[in-house]
């Protein structure tokens, strides 16, 4: 969340950042609304403080008159105090109302993109910053898409998932289930070897947690909601892991904090349809290993580069053709100041599939989280938060199957063979 004081200090920078995100002039007017509402908040608060001060002054005078036996004067002042307290109550109600409206507006404003975030409206304007293969490998004709390979080798079933739950919920079977476990364990082993401490969090979070990391109110329609208990199924492990530090004051010596965690992820993907959702391209439940960092503000861009390098090496180890793109303003996530997407090439579909997003949120999440650290001089500062997928399994599986198919079966990447106990899926 942006803070009012930051908006007030740099209003034109905020407006410029929103324009980079593709906001219209009408939408950007929210910046002026926030500042006007904050002015009203200050005015109401000052008026309330004046009445509160009057209550204190009159109360002292009542005591003085009572000590001097001047009861009539004291009673008159008591009536004035009662009227002043009524004014205080009314102004406090108004102040709460104004503060609630102000917070609602602040929650509606996304993070401001970093200056290096390119201009653009959508994914066609994202900038490719790295290619693992240029040109792409030469693939034979007649490759089967991953959903046909899954059917041939009995790896997963969407019809069984539809029977149990609904469309978009695959059931992994036999070697397909083993491949899932192998990928999860491999990704976790790589992360912990790199210094990330593993967390196994709940899959349901409360509204405060979803709001603190920015899923609410922005992504409310995309999250599964357990209405009776007011819990939300997590869209990513980022939500519970980052919220471990909500309302926490760290010591500077504890930074950076590195966590990794495996969880299933749940996304309604409302409005998704067409070829892009076929097979594992877009599902409502998928497995993912996440990496999260909490850093000193002076170190977060260095941390982002390190996380991008880590994910790059991880994808390299799978032997898949991939590219890294820097997202443009119009494609940037609500809470992110800068994001790099990793996309693998699916040979049979002849298309790129996103398997990771690595983002720096700066203080946007930590303001909501009230996540701070105390420096050596005892001063409090807000930490920076970052996260990345390392990796999302569904599309990784899709690319592994399509790119590694052979007449004998699907060749398993060398790094996964110790986890699978086999070299080929057949």
TORGUDO-18953 format. One record per residue: residue in one letter; x, z, y of N, C-alpha, C, O, CB in turn. Coordinates in steps of 0.05 Angstrom, whole numbers, plus 5000, padded with zeros to 4 digits. Atoms other than C-alpha are relative to their C-alpha. Glycine has a CB too. Example, Ala and Ser with C-alpha at 12.3 -4.5 7.8 and 13.67 -1.06 7.14 Angstrom:
2
A501850004976524651564910501850005024503950135024498050255001;S498449994976527351434979498550145022499550185044500949715009;
// end
This chain:
426
X501750004976500050005000501850005025503850145026498150245000;X498749994975502349865070499150245015496850335012499549745017;X500749764983502550455118499249905027500149705037502350205001;X501050074973498950435185502449995019502549815036498050205010;X497750004981505450615221501749754997502849665017501650254996;X498450255004508950015190498549765012499749595024500649954970;X501650214989503249555209500150015031500349805044497150014990;X500049974971503149835280502849925011502949805033499450295007;X497350064990510749755287500649704997502049595015502050174985;X499350285005511049045258497549834995497349714974501949974977;X502550145005504048735266500449704995499149584978498150055023;X499750295003506548025274501449934974500849724962501649895023;X498750055026511048075213498050024977498049874958502350204995;X502149975020505148325172498249755000497549644979498350255005;X501750244999500747745197501449764990500249594976499149965029;X498550235010506247245183500250014970500049804957502950005012;X499949985029506947515112497449934987497349814966500850284993;X502650075011499447455100499549705002498349584985497850165015;X500350294998499646745126501649864978500749664967500949905027;X498350115022505246605075498550024974498849854956502750144998;X501649975024500446855022497549825000496149814980499150294997;X502350194999495246345045497550125012495450005010499449914973;X502349874987490746825083499249845025500949735039500650295008;X501050134977486346505136500150185025500550425022497149904996;X500049844975486146735209497750204999498150435009499649825025;X502249825002479447045194500750244982500150474988497549864988;X499149795018482447445136502150185013502050435010501149894974;X497849864988488547645176499050195022500450385030502049815012;X501249824980483847965228499950294990499550475006497349905008;X500149735011483948565181502250175012502050425014500250004970;X497749854988490648765212499150135026499650375031502449815005;X501049894975487348855280497850214995497650405010499049785019;X502149805006481449215248501350264991500350484998498249894977;X498649755009486249705215501150155024500850405026502349934981;X498849874977489749845281497850125018498150345029501749805017;X502249894984483049935318498850244986498150445000497849785004;X501149775015480550395263501950245002501050475003499449924971;X498049794997486950795267499950135028500250375031502849904994;X500449894973485950865342497650185002497750395014499749765021;X502549835000478951125330500650264985499750474993497749854987;X499349755015481751615278501550195018500950435018501749934975;X498549824982486751885329498250125021498550365028502349845013;X501849904979481351945382498250224989497850435002498249775011;X501849795012476552325335501650254993500750474998498649884975;X498449775008482152765310500850165025500750415024502649904986;X499349864975484352935382497650165010497950385020501049805021;X502449864990477153105401499450244982498650454992497649815000;X500549785018476353535339502050235006501350465006500349924970;X497949804994482953895355499350155025499850395027502749875002;X500749874975480454035425497850214996497950435006499149805021;X502249815005474054365399501150234983500250464987497749854985;X498949785016478054755347501650195018501550445015501849884978;X498549834981482555005403498250175017498750405023501949835018;X502049854984476455205443498950234984498450454995497749815010;X501049795017473955605384502050235000501250475002499549904971;X498049795000480555985382500150155026500250405027502849874995;X499949874974480556115457497650185004497950415013500249795022;X502449844996473356355458500050244981499150454989497549834995;X499949785019474456785396501750235011501150465007501049914973;X498249804987480157145432498550155022498750395026502649885010;X501549884978475657255492497850194990497350395003498849785018;X502149835012470157535448501250274992500150484998498749874975;X498649765008475058045420500650185024500350425023502549944985;X499349854976477258245490497550145012497650375019501249825021;X502549884989470058345514498950224983497950424993497849785003;X501049795018468258745452501650255004500450475003500249904971;X498349764996474159215463499350145026499650385029502949925000;X500849884974471759315535497150095001496250175022500649805022;X502849925001464659455513498149815013495849885019499750275012;X501750204986461958815546498649834979499349604975501749825019;X501450125023457258635489498449755009498349554994498250204987;X501750234991452758165530501749765004501049534996498550085026;X498250234996458657735551501049904973501349664969502350095019;X499050085026461257745480497949834985498649644972500850244984;X502150145014454557515452499749725011499249524996497350155002;X500250264988454256945502502249814990501849584985500150025031;X497850165010461156715480499749934970500649724962502650165004;X500550065028459156765407498249754997498649594979498750244985;X501750245001453656255420501549755007501149544995497650035020;X498350234994458755805452501849924976502349694971501750055025;X498450055024463255885391498449864978499549684966501250274989;X501750135020457555705345499549715006499649544988497350154998;X500350284992456255075385502549844996502549614988499049995029;X497450145003463654905385500649944970501649734963502350175012;X499650055029464054995309498349784989499149634972499550264985;X501850225008458154535301501249735008501149544993497250045012;X498650244991461954015341502449944982502849704975501050035030;X497750045018468054125297499149884973500349694963501550264995;X501050105026463954015233499249715003499749554985497650174991;X500950274996460853385261502349805002502349594991498249975024;X497650174996467553105282501649984975502849774969501750115023;X498550015025470753285215498649804981499949664966500250284987;X501550195016465152895180500649725008501149544992497050055002;X499450274989466452305226502849924993503349694987499549995030;X497250055006473952365215500349924970501849734964501750245006;X499950085028473052345139498949724996500149574980498450204983;X501250265002468651735146501949785010502349584997497449995015;X498150194989473651375190502549984982503449754978500950085029;X497650015018479551565144499449854975501149704965500950284994;X500750155025475751305083499849705005500849544989497350114990;X500250294993474250645118502849895004503349664996498349965025;X497250094995481550595140501549964974502949764970501550205018;X498750025026484050725069499049754985500549614972499750254984;X501250235014479250205041501249745011501949564995497049995004;X498850244988482049685090502949974992503849754985499750005030;X497150015007489249875075500349914970502249774964501250275004;X499950075028487849805000499549704996500249594975498150164984;X500750285003485349095012502349815009502149575005497649945016;X497850174990491948855043502350004980503250214971501050115027;X497950025020497248594994502850065013503050105037500149734987;X497349964991504748704999500949765017499949545014501950054976;X498950214983508648305050502349864985504250004977500950115028;X497950145015512947765017502750025014502850035039499349704997;X497350004990520447795026500549735014499249535008502150044977;X499450244985523347285074500849764983500449534989502150055021;X499150215017526346895016497849894981498349704967502350104983;X502250115016519546794983499249735013498649725037497650204999;X500650264989518046044991497149985009495450114999500749784980;X502750074992512045775028498649854977499949724961500049835026;X501550165020506545484984497450134993496950364998501649974975;X502749915006499445544959499650084971498050254965498149785007;X500449955029500145554883502549944984504649894995497649854990;X497750025018504545464822501549745004503949724998499150024972;X498650254995506144744842502150035022503949865024498049785007;X498049954979510045034901502150204993503850275010498550085025;X497949825009514145524861502749854997502749614992499350144973;X497450134999521645394863501650074974502050314968501650095025;X498449965024525645304798502850085009504249935023500049754982;X497349914993532145704805501950004977504350044981499850295012;X498350005024534745654734498749844978496349874973500750294991;X500950145024534145194674502050054977504450024981499649695005;X498249965023536845364605500949734988503149714977498750174979;X499450265011536644634584499149795020496849785029498549954972;X500650224981536944034631501749764993504149755000500550105030;X502950035006534643564605499250174976500850304962499449714994;X501149865023530143874552501049874974501749644974496950005001;X499250125025532043784479498249784992495949765000500050224978;X501650225011529643164443498550104976499650194956501849764993;X501749905022523743344398498849764985498249564998497850185011;X501350225015520942914342497049985007495850175017500350054969;X502950054996514042614348498450144978499450204957499449705001;X501949895020508042924313500350304996499450404975500549864974;X499949715002509643654325497250125001495550035016501850125022;X502649875001503844114309500050235021501950375024499550114972;X500349774982501244614362500050254983499450254959497449975017;X499649745014502145344344497550094985497850224964500950215019;X502549915014494845454325499749854974498549974955497649965018;X500150145026495344914271502250104981501750124957500449695004;X497949885017501945204246499150274989499750344966502650035016;X501049745009498745884243498049974977498050134958498750165024;X501950045021493145614201501449904974500749994952497949795009;X498650105023497945244155501550224985501550224960502049785009;X498449795013502245864142498650274999499950474991502650025015;X501549755002496846394148501150225018501450455009499950094972;X498749814982499946744209498150165017498550405021501949865017;X502049864984493946924251497449854999497349614993500950055029;X502650125001486546794256498350085024498050325030498550084974;X501849944977482046734317497150034990495550175003500149775020;X502849975010475746664275499550294990497350404994499549804977;X500349725008476947354244499850185024498350375024502350084982;X500149844976478247634313497349985014496350185024502249915020;X502750044988471747334339497950154984496050264995499349705001;X501849855017468147644279500150305006498150445008500649954971;X499649714995471048334294499350085028498150295033502850084993;X500249924972470848324370498649785016496449815026502750065012;X500950234984469947654405502249805003504449844993498950105028;X498050214996473647034427502350115016502050285033498849765014;X497649914985480747134451501350254988503150365001499350055028;X498749775013482547694402501049924973499649924953497950244997;X498950105026487247434347500450234981501050464989502649855005;X499249825021488247784281502649894987502549674976497750044978;X497550095012495547734258500050084970499350304963502450115015;X500149965029496347664183502849974987504349794995498049804987;X497750035017502047764133502549955016503450135031499549764981;X497550064986508347424160499649985030501550035045501249754989;X500650014972504947334227500150285012501250325034497349885006;X499949724991504048094233502950104999503850255016498350184982;X497249925002511248184210501749895023503550025033501249914973;X498650124977513647704264499450165025501250205042499149715003;X500749834977509948124316501750255000503050315020497050075000;X498549755002513248764292503049955005504450115017499650134973;X497250064996520048424290500749955029502850055039500849744983;X499550064972519548174361499950265017501650315034498049805011;X500349754985517148854387502550174996503650285015497550154991;X497749835006522749224352502649895012504350045023500450044970;X497650134988528048724374500150045030502250115041500049704994;X500149974971525748754447500650295008502050355027497349915011;X499549714994525749524446502950074995504150225010498150174983;X497249945006532549554413501849895022503750025030500849884973;X498450114978535449094467499750175025501750225039499149705005;X500549854976532249494522501450285000502750365019497050045005;X498849745001534550174498503149985000504450165010499150154974;X497150045000541549904486501049945029503350005035500849764982;X499350064972541549684560499650245018500050225042498349775010;X500349764984539950394582497250085008496850275022501649985024;X502749944994532450384587499050214980499350184956498249744998;X501149785016529151024561497249934991495549865008500150275015;X502650085010523250884516497850205006498250445004500249954970;X502449844995516251134533497849884983497549644981499250015030;X502350095016510151094487497550125014496750345007500250084969;X502149884984504351184536497249954989496949804970500149885028;X502850065007496751214529499249715008500549595025498150205013;X500950274994493050554529497650015019496749805028499149864974;X502149964981487550834573501050165024502550365020497550144987;X499249844976488651074645497650055017495549915015502249845016;X502249944982484251394697500249825025502249675029500150295008;X500150174976482351064763502250055019503249875032497350035014;X497849934982487651434802502649854992504149765009500550305000;X497650145010493051124758499849705006501849585015500450054970;X500350294995490250424764500249945030501249735038497349904989;X499850044971489650504840502850035010503749895028498150205014;X497349944990496650784848501949764996503749725013501150244986;X498250235005500050164818498849745010500049525006500749984971;X501150244987495349674853498149844984497249634994502249835008;X501950155015490749444798497250035012495549855011499950094970;X502549964986484849754835500750025030502750145038498650264990;X502550155007481349504875500549714993498649574987498150035022;X499550295002484848824869499249884974497949664974502949955005;X500550125026484148704794497850144985497750124960502650014984;X502149855014478049114779498449834981497749914958498150135020;X501650185017474248514751501549904976500349794958499049785016;X498450105022479948344705500750224979502050164959502649885010;X499349785018480549024672497650094984495350084993501150245016;X502249895017476449304614499650295008501450455010500849984969;X500849744989472749924638498350154980496250054971498549975027;X501649825017470350494594498350165019499250375030501850184981;X501649894979464550684638499450304997499550455016497349855002;X500849725004462451344607502150205008501550415020499350054971;X497849824994469251654616501649925025503450065034501950034977;X498750114977471451224676503049964995504750035011499650185024;X497350075007477751004640500349705000498349554997500850124973;X499550285000481050324643502149944978504150084976501049905027;X498050095019484649964586502349875016501849715034498849804979;X497850094983491649804612500449704997500349594975502650164992;X499350295001493349084631503049964994503849744988499349875026;X497150015005500749254623501150294999499950475011501549845023;X498849735002505249854606501050095027501550335031502250004980;X499249924973507449844679498350225011499250405025500049765019;X501849814988501250234697500550294991501050465008497149924994;X499649725008502050864655502950095004503450325012499350054971;X497249914998509750864657500650075029501950275035501949784990;X499449944972510250814733498550255009499550405026499249765018;X501649774991504751334741501050274989500150484997497149964991;X498749755008509051844704501150145024501550385024502249944979;X498749894976512051944773498250015024499150035047502549835007;X501949974978505751974814500150295010500150484993497149934991;X499949734988505952574862502550154992502450404989497550164993;X497549875008513152714842502149965022502449755034501049874973;X497750014982519152874886502550024983503050224970499950235022;X497650015016525552664852502450095017502350105042500549724990;X497549964986532652854869501549745000501449584981501750234986;X498650254997536952284894501849954976502249724968501649995026;X498250035023541752404836498649904975500049804957501450274994;X501550095023536252224787499649695000498949574979497350134998;X500450294997535951504812502549854991504749944996499349935029;X502650125007535650994784498950114974500350214957500449704998;X501449935025530551144730499249744987498049574999497550185006;X500550245016529950624675498350074976499050254961502649864991;X501849955023524150604625499349734987499249535001497550155009;X501250225015521750134572497850104983497750344976502249854983;X502249915017515450154532498549764988498249555000498050175016;X501750205013511449754482497250095001496650334995500949954970;X502849955002503949714488498549754995499449535002498950145026;X501950214998498249264472499049985030498950195043497550034981;X501050044973495548974538497249874998496749704981502049835017;X502750095002488248834553499249875027499450005048498150234994;X500850144975485748314604497549834994497449684975502349825010;X502650155004478748034611500449705005499049544992497950115019;X499550284995481447384639497449855007496949644997501549864977;X502650124993474647244670500449735014502249705031498550205019;X499850264987473646524688501949814987502249584995500650025028;X498050185013479046254641498649824980496949904965502150184985;X501150195019477245624604501749755000503649725016497149925009;X498550255002479944944583502350014981502650204965500949925027;X497750035019486244724547502050235003503350304984501449745004;X498049794995490445274579499450254984501250424981500150075029;X500749765014486745804539500149974970499450154955497350105009;X500150055028487445484471502250164985504450194996500349704994;X498149865016490945874416500950265014499250415024502449834994;X498949754988495546424442500749975029501950155042502550084985;X499350054972496246114511498850215019500050305038499049735009;X501349804984491246614540498150164983496150064974498549875025;X501649835017488347194501499350265015500550325035501550074973;X500949764987484747834518501650254992501650455006497150054994;X498349785009489348284478502649884990502649704973498650184978;X497550105009496748174469502150235002501650425016501049755016;X498049805000503048574456502249935019502949705024501250044971;X497950054980508548664507501950245002501050474999498849955028;X498049794994514949054518500749975030501349765040502649974983;X499749994971515749254591502550155008503350344994497550135014;X497849844988521749484632499250075029498149915043502749844999;X500849894974520749914694502550145012504050284998497650204998;X497949864986525750154746498950145025497250035039502349815007;X500549864975525150674801502850045013504550165001498550284996;X497350014988530950594850500150115028498050155041501049714999;X499449944972534050804915499349745016499949525007502950095005;X500750234984531450344971502349815005501949575008498850085026;X497750174994538450084984500949854975502649674977502350175010;X499050125025539249874911497949824986498549714965500950214981;X502150135015532649534894500549704996499749594975497450055013;X499550285004534848814906502249954979502149764964500749865027;X497950015021541048924864498750054973499449924953502250215006;X501449945025536449224811498349764991498249704967498250255003;X501650235007531848614814501849784987501149664967498649895025;X498150205011537848144802500850084972501049914954502449975019;X499249915027540048574743497849974980498349904957500950305002;X502250035018533148564713499549704993498949644970497450125012;X500250295005532747804720502149914980501649764962500249845026;X497850075018539547744686499450104972500049974952502650115011;X500649895026537348204630497949834985498349774962498950295004;X502150165013530947804616501149734993500449624972497549985018;X498850265006534847154621501650004974501349834958501849915024;X498449985024539747384568498350044975498949944953502050225002;X501849945023534047634524498649744991498549694967497850205009;X501350265007530446954526502149814988501549674968498649875024;X497950165011537046604514500550064971500949884954502650045016;X499349925027538047004451498049894979498649884956500050304998;X502150115018531546714422500449704996499149584978497350055011;X499550285004534246004430497949825011497849585004500549944972;X502250174989528145754469500849885026502150015043497550185003;X499650124974528545264526498250145020495950195015499449695000;X501649864980526345624589501049955028503249845032500050314994;X499250024972526545624664499150255015497350395006498849745013;X500749774983526246154719499049885026500349715038502450195004;X501150094975521846034779499650235019498750455011497449844996;X500649814980521346414844497349935011496849715021502250015023;X502750054992514046484862499749975030501050115045498250224990;X500650054972511546214928498050215010496850364994499049715005;X501849804988507346634975497249994989495950204985499949965029;X502750035009500746354950499650084971497350124962499049735004;X500249945029502346504877501050294994501050374971501649804984;X498849745003505347194889497950214993495650205004501550085025;X501849785007502047804857499450185023501050205042501150164977;X501049844977498148274902502050215009502350265033497450144992;X498349774993503248844899502949925004504550095012499850214979;X497250085001509648444896501149905027499749775042500549794979;X498650114977514648294952501649754991502249585007501950215012;X498650235012518447804906499750014970499950224958502949995009;X500450025029517247554835501449764990501349545001497050004993;X498950225016521147124786498449984974498150184960503150054995;X501450055025517146824729501949864981503549694989497449835004;X498550145021520346614663498049844984495949944976501550214982;X501850185014517146024629501549864977503649754981498749795019;X498850145023518645764559498649744996496349715003499950184974;X501250265005517445054538498949994972500250054952502249775003;X501450025025512344954483500149704992498749545004497150115001;X499450285006514644304449497649844992497449615000502149994979;X502250165009508244094415497949965022496849745024498650154976;X501950034978503844224476501349865024499949765041499050275009;X498550124978509243944522499350135027498750005046499549705001;X500749864975507944484573501650265001502750354981497050065001;X498649754995511045104603498150234999495950225009501449995028;X501749765003508345794585501550245012503850295005499450044970;X498849764987509746414627500250224979498250294966498450095024;X499749785019512646974584501050265014501150475001501949924978;X499049764986515347454637499849965030500149745041502950064993;X499849984971514647654710501750245007501250464996497150025013;X498349784992520048074742499750035030500249845045503049944992;X500849974972518048374809501250255013501850455000497050025002;X499249784983520448824865497650065018496749895033502649945017;X502349924984514849214898500850165025499150235041498150184983;X499049844977519249574949498550275000498450414980499649855027;X501549744998515150184974497049974996495550164999500650135027;X502950055001508349864963498650184980496550304986499449714993;X501149825020506950244899500650295006498950475002501049934972;X499249724996510750874918498450145022498050385021503050025006;X501849884980506450984980497450094987496450314993499449795023;X502549925014500350984935500550234980498950414977498849764985;X499249805020503951394882500850275013500850485000502249904983;X498749774987506851884934502550074984503150314979498050245001;X497549975016513351774895502350015020503049805033500349774980;X497849974980519152044937502450124986502350224964499050185023;X497649865009526152294929501350145024500950075047502149804988;X498749844979530152804968503049945000504449964979499550314995;X497250074998536952604993501850255003500850475002500549815024;X498249774999543153045000499650185024500250425023502949905000;X500649844976540953275069497350134999496450265018500249825025;X502749885003534153485042497849845012495549925011500050275014;X502150174988530352905075498649854977499849774958501249815021;X501650145019524752575037499849705007499549625030497250124998;X500250294997524551815026498349904977498150024956502849875000;X501550135021519951354987501949834983503549684994497749845012;X498450165019523151044925498949714999496749665009500050134972;X500950275005522650304907499449984970500750104953502149795009;X500750045028519250084842500249714993499749535010497150104995;X499750275010520549464800499050004971499050204957502949905002;X500750025029517949214733500449714991500549525007497150094995;X499850275012518648624686499150004971499350204957502849905002;X500750035028516048364620502549924984504049754992497849784997;X497650055015521348374567499650034970501050194957502350185009;X501550224989517648034536497050024991496350204976501249734991;X502750025009510247844528499949834975500849604975498149885022;X499650125026509447664455498349754994499349574982499450204979;X501850215009503447194450501249735005501349564987497350035014;X498950274994506646604485502849964989503649744984500049965030;X497450025014513546764457499549904971500949724962501450274999;X500650095027510446684388499249715000500049554983497750174987;X500950284998507046034409502449815003502549614989498149975024;X497750174996513645744433501950004976503049794968501650095025;X498349995023517645994373498949824977500449684964500150294989;X501250165021512745664325500349705006501149554989497150074996;X500150284993512345004362502949885001503349664992498649955027;X497350114996519744924379501750014974503649854972501450165021;X498349965024522545154311498849894974499849954953500650294997;X501250115025518044774263501749794988503149645001497149895006;X498450195015521244364209498349924975496350054970502850124991;X501550075024518944014145499850234980497950244964501349764987;X500049785019520744644107498350245009497650414993502850094994;X501449784988517145124154501050065028502449895040500250254982;X499149934973518445494219502650174997502650374983497850175015;X497449875001525745694227500050245018499350235042502349815007;X500049754985526546414249502750025016504849985005499750254981;X497549974985531546534306501950204987501050404974499450105029;X498049835014537946854281499850295006500250464989502849905006;X500049724992537147494321497650154987497650394986499850025030;X502449875012530347624287500250024970498650174958497649855007;X499950015030532547504215500550284988499450344967502249814991;X499749735011535048224204497450165000496950334983502150155014;X502649854998528148474226497949874981496150014972499049995029;X502050145017524347954185500750004971499050004953499749715010;X499150025028528547944122499649734989499449704964498650214984;X500450285009527747194119501049815021501449895044497049944993;X499050204981530246564152498049795008498449655027502449864988;X502050204995524046134150497250104993496950244974500649754985;X502849945006516546214154498849754986498849534997498350065027;X501050235015513345774101497650094983496449934969502249874982;
// end
